[in-house]
Every structure is written in C-alpha cells, then in structure tokens.
Amino acid sequence: MNSQILDLADILNRIAERAAQNLTVGKLLLALHLDPNNITFDAIWQRVFDVTLANINIANFCALIGAAFYAGTFLMPTMVRLRVFGILSSLFFMAYGLLATAIPTFLMYLLLLPINGVRLVQILKLVKKARIAAKGDLSIDWLKPFMDTRKYGAGDILFRKGQRADEMFLITTGRFLVKEIGVELLPGHIMGELGFVAPNNKRTQTVECIEDGAVMTITYDRLLEVYFEYPDFGYFFLRLSSDRLLQNIARLEASVEDYKAKLQAASAPALPAAQTP
C-alpha cells in the first residue's frame, strides 16, 4: 500500500515538473508564489492549504455554506425541499454579502429570498388542499356555480353508448335509467364523469329519462378551466371517478355471483318425488 502511495506521489511530482516547464504555467506558479524550478505535488498542496487557511473567515464560511445549499437545490427530489434549500442558500449568501461588503451579492439574494418564500408557501397550501380533497366527502355542491340547468321529459335520451362525451351531468330532479345494466339513477347522482378521463372520450352506457326531471351540466372544457383555477379539484375528481369505478366493479361482482348461483341451481339434480303407499 505504501509503495502504491509513493508511486502516485512520484507520478504527480513528474507531472508538476513537466507543467512547470511551460511558460504560461510557470507564470501562473509565480503568481501563486511557487518556485517553477522546484515544484512538487507536496509544495502545491501546501500552498493551497496555506491560501485556504489564510482566507478562512466568517464571510467566506457563510459563502461556502450558501454554495453548498445552492448546489443541494439541484439534488432535491421534491419542490418543498428545493425551496427550503433555496431559502437557506439566500440567507447565507446575504450574510456573506453583508460581512464582505459585497453589495451586489447581498441585493441579488435579498430579491431571491421572498421569491423562494412565496413559492414555498404556495406549495404548502397546495399540499394542504390536496390532503383535504383526498380526505373530504364527494359532495359536488361547490361545483354547481359553474354548471347550467337543463330539463328532460320522460322518454328523452341524455346520451347513447358510443357517442362522443363532452359534458358531465348532476341529477337534481326526476329519475333516469342506465339501459344496458338496468340501473336507476335518482337525484344526487353524477353521470358522464368517466368520459372526461377516458382515452377516446366515448360514452360507455345509454341513459334515458323515465320521469320528468332536470339535470345540471358542465362541459369538459369548463372542467379543465376549473381544474387550472382550482388545482385541488384534480384530487376531488380522482376520488369521484375512482368511487364510480369501484361501484361498477361491485355491481359486476354481484352480477357474476348471481349468475353462478343460477348455474348451480340449474345444474343441481332434481329430488325424486315421494311415493305414496
């Protein structure tokens, strides 16, 4: 191990000697107060150590920590940590600017500090809204101000299976029937929300009005506007569509169990009739 270290030191010394023979490098070494005629790796290392030790003060120490936090912002996996590191970096660079009387540096990071602070507050508010939306109920009342009212009579078709979907419905009065599966929808039910997230935006069922009523509608374009205006709506809609998918899965499972029960009943052997003496 020691021989390897000596070999490495010898190689570095030879590289330093060759570099010292270059005129430009020689001038640089003189500027660093090094003798080009007697240059070794140990001498270079000692000079770097001496310069570093001579320049260690509170101002440069703050600048070093600030640079470390600034570099850390590029490694952060989340925006919250990135903004926190940005704020810490700005604070240490501001301290450096004050202690070293570097006014431009101080002013630059003084401007960056509120920017990172405001962004951090916005992200934390968004995270809080997302948690509320994820844990809250599925009431759609808050969406009603963005919706229009439409009336239907018995026998009217709201939409047919395979049609292009472009709006969502909320039943307010009346009764409606999903024809393919025979499910009746009453006031408070939402229809057409899955078409908003479907890849081809096609209706998967046909809905018919079986009792005069009214619905509230909102187009998918307006839903997109609401999404961008209120980012927490995305979490609400995710829970809403997930709830509908879970309902459909439960309905299919119930249908499969009912079908299995009918098959078992049909395949069971009939009991012989009792004979009278």
C-alpha positions as a Markdown table, in Angstrom:
| # | Residue | x | y | z |
|---|---|---|---|---|
| 1 | Met | 0.0 | 0.0 | 0.0 |
| 2 | Asn | 2.8 | 2.4 | 0.9 |
| 3 | Ser | 4.6 | 1.6 | -2.4 |
| 4 | Gln | 1.5 | 2.5 | -4.3 |
| 5 | Ile | 1.2 | 5.8 | -2.5 |
| 6 | Leu | 4.9 | 6.6 | -3.2 |
| 7 | Asp | 4.4 | 5.7 | -6.9 |
| 8 | Leu | 1.4 | 8.0 | -7.1 |
| 9 | Ala | 3.3 | 10.8 | -5.4 |
| 10 | Asp | 6.2 | 10.3 | -7.8 |
| 11 | Ile | 3.9 | 10.4 | -10.8 |
| 12 | Leu | 2.2 | 13.6 | -9.6 |
| 13 | Asn | 5.7 | 15.2 | -9.0 |
| 14 | Arg | 6.7 | 14.4 | -12.6 |
| 15 | Ile | 3.5 | 15.9 | -13.9 |
| 16 | Ala | 4.1 | 19.1 | -11.9 |
| 17 | Glu | 7.7 | 19.3 | -13.2 |
| 18 | Arg | 6.7 | 18.9 | -16.8 |
| 19 | Ala | 3.9 | 21.5 | -16.3 |
| 20 | Ala | 6.4 | 23.9 | -14.7 |
| 21 | Gln | 8.5 | 23.9 | -17.9 |
| 22 | Asn | 5.6 | 25.5 | -19.8 |
| 23 | Leu | 5.9 | 29.3 | -19.9 |
| 24 | Thr | 2.3 | 30.0 | -19.2 |
| 25 | Val | 2.1 | 27.5 | -16.3 |
| 26 | Gly | 5.4 | 29.0 | -15.0 |
| 27 | Lys | 3.9 | 32.4 | -14.8 |
| 28 | Leu | 0.9 | 31.0 | -13.0 |
| 29 | Leu | 3.1 | 29.3 | -10.5 |
| 30 | Leu | 5.0 | 32.6 | -9.9 |
| 31 | Ala | 1.6 | 34.3 | -9.3 |
| 32 | Leu | 0.9 | 31.6 | -6.7 |
| 33 | His | 4.2 | 32.3 | -5.1 |
| 34 | Leu | 5.6 | 28.9 | -6.1 |
| 35 | Asp | 9.2 | 28.3 | -7.5 |
| 36 | Pro | 8.9 | 26.8 | -11.0 |
| 37 | Asn | 12.4 | 25.3 | -10.7 |
| 38 | Asn | 11.5 | 23.4 | -7.5 |
| 39 | Ile | 7.9 | 22.3 | -8.0 |
| 40 | Thr | 6.4 | 19.2 | -6.3 |
| 41 | Phe | 3.0 | 18.0 | -5.5 |
| 42 | Asp | 3.6 | 18.5 | -1.8 |
| 43 | Ala | 4.6 | 22.1 | -2.4 |
| 44 | Ile | 1.4 | 22.8 | -4.4 |
| 45 | Trp | -0.7 | 21.1 | -1.8 |
| 46 | Gln | 1.0 | 23.1 | 1.0 |
| 47 | Arg | 0.4 | 26.3 | -0.9 |
| 48 | Val | -3.2 | 25.6 | -1.5 |
| 49 | Phe | -3.6 | 24.8 | 2.2 |
| 50 | Asp | -1.9 | 28.0 | 3.3 |
| 51 | Val | -4.0 | 30.1 | 0.9 |
| 52 | Thr | -7.2 | 28.4 | 2.2 |
| 53 | Leu | -6.2 | 28.8 | 5.8 |
| 54 | Ala | -5.3 | 32.5 | 5.3 |
| 55 | Asn | -8.7 | 33.2 | 3.7 |
| 56 | Ile | -10.9 | 31.4 | 6.2 |
| 57 | Asn | -13.2 | 34.0 | 7.9 |
| 58 | Ile | -16.8 | 34.3 | 8.8 |
| 59 | Ala | -17.8 | 35.9 | 5.5 |
| 60 | Asn | -16.2 | 33.2 | 3.3 |
| 61 | Phe | -17.5 | 30.5 | 5.7 |
| 62 | Cys | -21.1 | 31.8 | 5.1 |
| 63 | Ala | -20.4 | 31.8 | 1.3 |
| 64 | Leu | -19.2 | 28.2 | 1.5 |
| 65 | Ile | -22.3 | 27.1 | 3.3 |
| 66 | Gly | -24.5 | 29.1 | 1.0 |
| 67 | Ala | -22.8 | 27.5 | -2.1 |
| 68 | Ala | -23.4 | 24.0 | -0.5 |
| 69 | Phe | -27.1 | 24.7 | -0.1 |
| 70 | Tyr | -27.3 | 26.1 | -3.6 |
| 71 | Ala | -25.8 | 23.0 | -5.0 |
| 72 | Gly | -28.2 | 21.0 | -2.9 |
| 73 | Thr | -31.2 | 22.5 | -4.7 |
| 74 | Phe | -30.2 | 20.6 | -7.8 |
| 75 | Leu | -30.3 | 17.3 | -5.9 |
| 76 | Met | -33.6 | 17.8 | -4.2 |
| 77 | Pro | -36.3 | 15.3 | -5.3 |
| 78 | Thr | -39.3 | 17.4 | -4.1 |
| 79 | Met | -40.2 | 21.1 | -4.7 |
| 80 | Val | -40.6 | 21.7 | -0.9 |
| 81 | Arg | -37.1 | 20.7 | -0.1 |
| 82 | Leu | -35.8 | 22.6 | -3.1 |
| 83 | Arg | -37.4 | 25.8 | -1.9 |
| 84 | Val | -36.2 | 25.3 | 1.6 |
| 85 | Phe | -32.6 | 24.8 | 0.4 |
| 86 | Gly | -33.0 | 27.9 | -1.8 |
| 87 | Ile | -34.1 | 30.0 | 1.2 |
| 88 | Leu | -31.2 | 28.8 | 3.3 |
| 89 | Ser | -28.8 | 29.4 | 0.5 |
| 90 | Ser | -30.1 | 33.0 | 0.1 |
| 91 | Leu | -29.7 | 33.7 | 3.8 |
| 92 | Phe | -26.1 | 32.6 | 3.9 |
| 93 | Phe | -25.2 | 34.5 | 0.8 |
| 94 | Met | -26.9 | 37.6 | 2.2 |
| 95 | Ala | -24.7 | 37.2 | 5.3 |
| 96 | Tyr | -21.7 | 36.9 | 3.1 |
| 97 | Gly | -22.6 | 40.0 | 1.2 |
| 98 | Leu | -23.0 | 42.0 | 4.5 |
| 99 | Leu | -19.8 | 40.7 | 6.1 |
| 100 | Ala | -17.7 | 41.1 | 2.9 |
| 101 | Thr | -19.4 | 44.3 | 1.9 |
| 102 | Ala | -20.4 | 42.7 | -1.4 |
| 103 | Ile | -23.5 | 44.8 | -2.0 |
| 104 | Pro | -24.5 | 43.3 | -5.4 |
| 105 | Thr | -24.4 | 39.8 | -4.0 |
| 106 | Phe | -26.4 | 40.9 | -1.0 |
| 107 | Leu | -29.1 | 42.6 | -3.2 |
| 108 | Met | -29.4 | 39.7 | -5.6 |
| 109 | Tyr | -30.1 | 37.1 | -2.8 |
| 110 | Leu | -32.3 | 39.6 | -1.0 |
| 111 | Leu | -34.5 | 39.6 | -4.1 |
| 112 | Leu | -34.4 | 35.8 | -4.3 |
| 113 | Leu | -35.4 | 35.2 | -0.7 |
| 114 | Pro | -39.0 | 36.4 | -1.0 |
| 115 | Ile | -39.4 | 34.6 | -4.3 |
| 116 | Asn | -38.5 | 31.3 | -2.7 |
| 117 | Gly | -40.5 | 32.1 | 0.3 |
| 118 | Val | -43.7 | 32.8 | -1.6 |
| 119 | Arg | -43.3 | 29.7 | -3.7 |
| 120 | Leu | -42.8 | 27.6 | -0.6 |
| 121 | Val | -46.0 | 29.0 | 0.9 |
| 122 | Gln | -47.9 | 28.3 | -2.3 |
| 123 | Ile | -46.7 | 24.7 | -2.5 |
| 124 | Leu | -47.5 | 24.0 | 1.2 |
| 125 | Lys | -51.0 | 25.5 | 0.7 |
| 126 | Leu | -51.5 | 23.3 | -2.4 |
| 127 | Val | -50.4 | 20.2 | -0.4 |
| 128 | Lys | -52.8 | 21.1 | 2.4 |
| 129 | Lys | -55.7 | 21.5 | -0.1 |
| 130 | Ala | -54.8 | 18.2 | -1.8 |
| 131 | Arg | -54.9 | 16.4 | 1.6 |
| 132 | Ile | -58.3 | 18.0 | 2.4 |
| 133 | Ala | -59.6 | 17.0 | -1.0 |
| 134 | Ala | -58.3 | 13.4 | -0.6 |
| 135 | Lys | -59.9 | 13.0 | 2.8 |
| 136 | Gly | -63.1 | 15.0 | 2.3 |
| 137 | Asp | -66.5 | 13.9 | 1.1 |
| 138 | Leu | -67.6 | 13.7 | -2.5 |
| 139 | Ser | -70.1 | 16.5 | -2.4 |
| 140 | Ile | -70.3 | 18.3 | -5.7 |
| 141 | Asp | -72.3 | 21.3 | -4.4 |
| 142 | Trp | -69.3 | 23.6 | -4.7 |
| 143 | Leu | -69.2 | 22.9 | -8.4 |
| 144 | Lys | -72.8 | 24.0 | -9.0 |
| 145 | Pro | -72.0 | 27.7 | -9.6 |
| 146 | Phe | -70.1 | 26.6 | -12.7 |
| 147 | Met | -73.0 | 24.4 | -14.1 |
| 148 | Asp | -76.1 | 25.1 | -16.2 |
| 149 | Thr | -79.6 | 23.6 | -15.8 |
| 150 | Arg | -81.3 | 21.5 | -18.4 |
| 151 | Lys | -84.8 | 19.8 | -18.3 |
| 152 | Tyr | -85.8 | 16.4 | -19.7 |
| 153 | Gly | -89.1 | 14.7 | -20.2 |
| 154 | Ala | -89.9 | 11.0 | -19.9 |
| 155 | Gly | -88.5 | 9.1 | -22.8 |
| 156 | Asp | -85.8 | 11.6 | -23.6 |
| 157 | Ile | -82.3 | 10.2 | -24.2 |
| 158 | Leu | -79.5 | 12.1 | -22.5 |
| 159 | Phe | -76.8 | 10.3 | -24.4 |
| 160 | Arg | -76.2 | 7.0 | -26.1 |
| 161 | Lys | -73.5 | 4.4 | -25.8 |
| 162 | Gly | -70.6 | 5.1 | -28.2 |
| 163 | Gln | -71.3 | 8.8 | -28.6 |
| 164 | Arg | -68.6 | 11.3 | -28.0 |
| 165 | Ala | -68.7 | 12.6 | -24.4 |
| 166 | Asp | -68.3 | 16.3 | -23.9 |
| 167 | Glu | -70.1 | 17.1 | -20.6 |
| 168 | Met | -70.9 | 15.8 | -17.2 |
| 169 | Phe | -74.4 | 15.7 | -15.5 |
| 170 | Leu | -75.7 | 16.1 | -12.0 |
| 171 | Ile | -79.3 | 14.9 | -11.4 |
| 172 | Thr | -81.4 | 17.4 | -9.4 |
| 173 | Thr | -84.9 | 16.0 | -10.0 |
| 174 | Gly | -86.6 | 13.1 | -11.8 |
| 175 | Arg | -85.5 | 9.6 | -12.5 |
| 176 | Phe | -83.1 | 8.3 | -15.1 |
| 177 | Leu | -82.2 | 4.7 | -16.3 |
| 178 | Val | -78.9 | 3.3 | -17.5 |
| 179 | Lys | -80.4 | 1.0 | -20.1 |
| 180 | Glu | -77.6 | -1.5 | -20.6 |
| 181 | Ile | -77.4 | -2.6 | -17.0 |
| 182 | Gly | -80.9 | -1.6 | -15.8 |
| 183 | Val | -79.7 | 0.7 | -13.0 |
| 184 | Glu | -82.0 | 3.6 | -12.0 |
| 185 | Leu | -80.4 | 6.9 | -11.1 |
| 186 | Leu | -82.0 | 9.3 | -8.7 |
| 187 | Pro | -81.3 | 13.0 | -7.7 |
| 188 | Gly | -77.8 | 13.5 | -6.4 |
| 189 | His | -76.2 | 11.0 | -8.8 |
| 190 | Ile | -73.5 | 12.1 | -11.2 |
| 191 | Met | -73.4 | 10.9 | -14.8 |
| 192 | Gly | -70.8 | 11.2 | -17.5 |
| 193 | Glu | -67.7 | 11.9 | -15.4 |
| 194 | Leu | -65.8 | 8.9 | -16.7 |
| 195 | Gly | -65.9 | 10.2 | -20.2 |
| 196 | Phe | -63.8 | 13.1 | -19.0 |
| 197 | Val | -60.8 | 10.8 | -18.3 |
| 198 | Ala | -61.5 | 8.1 | -20.9 |
| 199 | Pro | -58.8 | 8.0 | -23.6 |
| 200 | Asn | -61.3 | 8.2 | -26.5 |
| 201 | Asn | -64.0 | 10.3 | -24.7 |
| 202 | Lys | -66.7 | 7.8 | -25.6 |
| 203 | Arg | -69.9 | 7.1 | -23.7 |
| 204 | Thr | -69.9 | 3.6 | -22.2 |
| 205 | Gln | -73.7 | 3.5 | -21.4 |
| 206 | Thr | -77.0 | 4.8 | -22.7 |
| 207 | Val | -79.1 | 7.0 | -20.2 |
| 208 | Glu | -82.8 | 7.6 | -20.6 |
| 209 | Cys | -85.1 | 9.9 | -18.7 |
| 210 | Ile | -88.0 | 7.8 | -17.2 |
| 211 | Glu | -89.6 | 10.5 | -15.2 |
| 212 | Asp | -89.7 | 14.3 | -15.9 |
| 213 | Gly | -86.7 | 15.9 | -14.3 |
| 214 | Ala | -83.8 | 18.3 | -14.5 |
| 215 | Val | -80.0 | 18.0 | -14.5 |
| 216 | Met | -77.1 | 20.4 | -14.1 |
| 217 | Thr | -74.5 | 20.1 | -16.8 |
| 218 | Ile | -70.9 | 21.3 | -17.2 |
| 219 | Thr | -68.7 | 20.8 | -20.3 |
| 220 | Tyr | -65.4 | 19.1 | -20.2 |
| 221 | Asp | -63.8 | 22.4 | -21.4 |
| 222 | Arg | -65.2 | 24.2 | -18.4 |
| 223 | Leu | -64.0 | 21.3 | -16.2 |
| 224 | Leu | -60.5 | 21.9 | -17.5 |
| 225 | Glu | -60.7 | 25.6 | -16.7 |
| 226 | Val | -61.9 | 24.8 | -13.1 |
| 227 | Tyr | -59.0 | 22.3 | -12.8 |
| 228 | Phe | -56.4 | 25.0 | -13.7 |
| 229 | Glu | -58.1 | 27.6 | -11.5 |
| 230 | Tyr | -58.5 | 25.2 | -8.5 |
| 231 | Pro | -55.7 | 22.6 | -8.6 |
| 232 | Asp | -57.3 | 20.7 | -5.6 |
| 233 | Phe | -60.2 | 19.9 | -7.9 |
| 234 | Gly | -58.0 | 17.3 | -9.6 |
| 235 | Tyr | -57.8 | 15.3 | -6.4 |
| 236 | Phe | -61.6 | 15.6 | -5.9 |
| 237 | Phe | -62.3 | 14.4 | -9.4 |
| 238 | Leu | -59.9 | 11.5 | -9.0 |
| 239 | Arg | -61.8 | 10.3 | -5.9 |
| 240 | Leu | -65.1 | 10.9 | -7.7 |
| 241 | Ser | -64.1 | 8.8 | -10.7 |
| 242 | Ser | -62.5 | 6.1 | -8.5 |
| 243 | Asp | -65.7 | 5.8 | -6.5 |
| 244 | Arg | -67.7 | 5.3 | -9.7 |
| 245 | Leu | -65.3 | 2.6 | -10.9 |
| 246 | Leu | -65.5 | 0.8 | -7.5 |
| 247 | Gln | -69.3 | 0.9 | -7.7 |
| 248 | Asn | -69.1 | -0.6 | -11.2 |
| 249 | Ile | -66.8 | -3.3 | -10.0 |
| 250 | Ala | -69.0 | -4.2 | -7.1 |
| 251 | Arg | -72.0 | -4.3 | -9.4 |
| 252 | Leu | -70.2 | -6.6 | -11.8 |
| 253 | Glu | -69.1 | -8.9 | -9.0 |
| 254 | Ala | -72.7 | -9.1 | -7.7 |
| 255 | Ser | -73.9 | -10.0 | -11.2 |
| 256 | Val | -71.2 | -12.7 | -11.5 |
| 257 | Glu | -72.2 | -14.2 | -8.1 |
| 258 | Asp | -75.9 | -14.2 | -9.1 |
| 259 | Tyr | -75.1 | -15.9 | -12.4 |
| 260 | Lys | -73.1 | -18.5 | -10.6 |
| 261 | Ala | -75.9 | -19.2 | -8.2 |
| 262 | Lys | -78.3 | -19.6 | -11.1 |
| 263 | Leu | -76.0 | -22.0 | -12.9 |
| 264 | Gln | -75.6 | -24.1 | -9.7 |
| 265 | Ala | -79.3 | -24.2 | -9.2 |
| 266 | Ala | -79.9 | -25.2 | -12.8 |
| 267 | Ser | -77.2 | -28.0 | -12.7 |
| 268 | Ala | -78.4 | -29.5 | -9.3 |
| 269 | Pro | -80.2 | -32.9 | -9.8 |
| 270 | Ala | -83.9 | -32.8 | -9.1 |
| 271 | Leu | -85.0 | -34.7 | -5.9 |
| 272 | Pro | -87.3 | -37.7 | -6.6 |
| 273 | Ala | -90.9 | -37.3 | -5.8 |
| 274 | Ala | -92.1 | -39.0 | -2.6 |
| 275 | Gln | -94.1 | -42.2 | -3.3 |
| 276 | Thr | -97.4 | -42.8 | -1.5 |
| 277 | Pro | -98.1 | -46.2 | -0.1 |
